[in-house]
Amino acid sequence: EADIYQTPRYLVIGTGKKITLECSQTMGHDKMYWYQQDPGMELHLIHYSYGVNSTEKGDLSSESTVSRIRTEHFPLTLESARPSHTSQYLCASSEGHWTADTQYFGPGTRLTVL
Amino acid sequence: AQSVAQPEDQVNVAEGNPLTVKCTYSVSGNPYLFWYVQYPNRGLQFLLKYITGDNLVKGSYGFEAEFNKSQTSFHLKKPSALVSDSALYFCAVRDPLSVGAGSYQLTFGKGTKLSVIP
């Protein structure tokens, strides 16, 4: 198992609430990623970071935002949650020295917005 | 653009029988290919990857995959299936010819649910 952590594992909240999903890794990896996965379905990249103070949007449009102030930490924030945000969110990291690097995933956060 | 197809939503196999989970890809150049497994309510676990060299790649838990350039395939195989292999399997591709910000992105297939029947 890779040393990448996500909290909370499960979150049920009401519409309009602000939430932050935490992701941290202890491997010193430069690159980090957020994927969205609907139940039993493929993953879609929503955000990635190549290092501190670097963030980019992925292929799937998302209303969430991310920050990368420290190498080990890559939180995702939803300012006003809606039922359409209900999904599983997976964080990943890779060394980033070359494009054949393996991405290692955290356990995921399953978000339900009522 | 890079893409991955997993033609089977579900594969059923009897315990002890060989298993195959299929994957085909499309990239501009020579691909980097990955297999991941996902157990219920868990993240993805890395199984193996193909970068270059020997077309047969061996990975974790007795899995292996064969890269076939002419058929643009990267099928996952195991000689003898275990009930504990039952999970969701994802194939992913990265195009090393991508430049800039896209060069590290993985494109995943839709996943194949493997059920191993006792």
Chai-1 contact restraints between the chains, C-beta under 6 A:
chainA,res_idxA,chainB,res_idxB,connection_type,confidence,min_distance_angstrom,max_distance_angstrom,comment,restraint_id
A,K31,B,Y104,contact,1.0,0.0,6.0,A-B,restraint_1
A,E42,B,F108,contact,1.0,0.0,6.0,A-B,restraint_2
A,E42,B,K110,contact,1.0,0.0,6.0,A-B,restraint_3
A,E42,B,G111,contact,1.0,0.0,6.0,A-B,restraint_4
A,L43,B,F108,contact,1.0,0.0,6.0,A-B,restraint_5
A,L45,B,Q105,contact,1.0,0.0,6.0,A-B,restraint_6
A,E56,B,A101,contact,1.0,0.0,6.0,A-B,restraint_7
A,L90,B,G43,contact,1.0,0.0,6.0,A-B,restraint_8
A,T99,B,P96,contact,1.0,0.0,6.0,A-B,restraint_9
A,T99,B,S103,contact,1.0,0.0,6.0,A-B,restraint_10
A,T99,B,Y104,contact,1.0,0.0,6.0,A-B,restraint_11
A,A100,B,Y32,contact,1.0,0.0,6.0,A-B,restraint_12
A,A100,B,I51,contact,1.0,0.0,6.0,A-B,restraint_13
A,T102,B,F46,contact,1.0,0.0,6.0,A-B,restraint_14
A,F105,B,G43,contact,1.0,0.0,6.0,A-B,restraint_15
A,F105,B,L44,contact,1.0,0.0,6.0,A-B,restraint_16
A,G106,B,G43,contact,1.0,0.0,6.0,A-B,restraint_17
A,P107,B,R42,contact,1.0,0.0,6.0,A-B,restraint_18
A,P107,B,G43,contact,1.0,0.0,6.0,A-B,restraint_19
A,G108,B,G43,contact,1.0,0.0,6.0,A-B,restraint_20
